[in-house]
């Protein structure tokens, strides 16, 4: 199963945008999404496992456009 790793964040982008994207696409509460964003922003990163590569790639592209630094591993 593909793993999407969010390893960093372009600090010039809006925190609210990335946190809102995480909340929307992953079905998270706002507090959970903010905790994920803080982990990313602090350099700890997060890993998300998906059932299929298409879903991982689609979210990875959206996150990249929002300023996240992502890697997808098969």
C-alpha positions in Angstrom: 0.0 0.0 0.0 1.4 3.4 -0.9 2.5 5.7 1.8 2.3 9.5 1.5 4.9 11.2 3.6 4.5 14.9 4.4 8.0 15.9 5.3 7.9 19.7 5.4 6.1 22.9 4.7 6.8 26.0 2.7 6.4 28.6 5.5 5.4 31.3 3.0 2.0 29.6 2.5 -1.1 29.9 4.8 -1.3 27.6 7.8 -5.1 27.7 7.6 -5.1 26.4 4.0 -3.0 23.3 4.7 -4.8 22.5 8.0 -8.2 23.0 6.2 -7.1 20.7 3.4 -6.0 18.0 5.8 -9.3 18.3 7.7 -11.4 18.2 4.5 -9.6 15.4 2.6 -8.9 13.1 5.6 -12.2 13.8 7.4 -10.5 15.1 10.5 -11.8 17.4 13.2 -10.1 20.9 13.1 -8.1 20.2 16.2 -6.7 16.9 14.7 -5.8 18.7 11.5 -4.0 21.5 13.4 -2.0 18.9 15.4 -0.9 17.3 12.1 0.0 20.6 10.7 2.1 21.5 13.8 4.0 18.2 13.4 4.7 19.0 9.8 5.7 22.6 10.6 8.0 21.5 13.5 9.8 19.2 11.1 8.5 15.9 12.5 6.4 15.1 9.4 3.6 12.6 9.1 3.0 9.4 7.2 -0.4 8.4 5.7 -1.1 5.0 4.2 -3.7 4.6 1.4 -5.3 1.7 -0.2 -4.3 2.8 -3.7 -1.7 4.9 -5.4 -4.2 7.1 -7.2 -5.6 8.4 -4.0 -2.1 9.0 -2.5 -1.0 10.8 -5.7 -4.1 13.0 -5.8 -3.8 14.1 -2.2 0.0 14.5 -2.6 -0.6 16.9 -5.5 -3.1 18.9 -3.6 -0.8 19.1 -0.6 2.1 20.1 -2.8 0.0 22.9 -4.3 -0.8 24.1 -0.7 2.9 24.3 0.2 3.6 20.9 1.7 6.7 18.9 0.8 5.6 15.4 0.0 7.0 12.0 -1.0 5.0 9.0 -2.1 6.5 5.6 -1.5 5.0 2.4 -3.0 
